[in-house]
């Protein structure tokens, strides 16, 4: 099974974090995504990173069920594979 890999690094999570990663393109059947969270802040920080999919690189949608990591509450590096559902993808929180 072909796998593409991506690393999202240096993310700072706060209790109100929001944002998305760079758009990636993959013709593979699986992607391996690594999150490298280097700092967290806030009273009870928690963020759920998930993968969004697009057919054109402009209009984005979440898969059902959602392709997501477990909630991140402390600095860590985690990896997870996802089956590709569209040509373009990005990590979002």
Secondary structure, DSSP 8 states (H G I E B T S, - for coil): --EEEEEEEEEEE-TT---B---EE--SSEEEEEEEEEEE-STT--B--EEEEESSSSS-EE-SS--B---B-SSEEEEEEEE--SSEEEEE-
